[in-house]
Amino acid sequence: MGSRYGRTIRKREEKVLKVQRAKHACPICGKKNVKRQGTALWICNSCGAKFSGGAYTPETAVGETARKFLDGIVKK
């Protein structure tokens, strides 16, 4: 990417890219082997599951809230 124009923007970009490039837990198999394939497209290198998520993380805050809400309804 190569942002310019100031320390704050560079630090913010560094934080986002660190989260984006990290390995995340797979929602299917649970292994920490999910990598970003493209914008909002994630793939588990262990089980091969492909799923959509956030642009920088596999699960957004809104998606996590919706999942918790739906889990609560299904369990009742």
Secondary structure as GFF3:
##gff-version 3
##sequence-region A 1 76
A	DSSP	alpha_helix	7	21	.	.	.	ID=ss1
A	DSSP	beta_strand	34	38	.	.	.	ID=ss2
A	DSSP	beta_strand	41	44	.	.	.	ID=ss3
A	DSSP	beta_strand	50	52	.	.	.	ID=ss4
A	DSSP	alpha_helix	61	75	.	.	.	ID=ss5
###
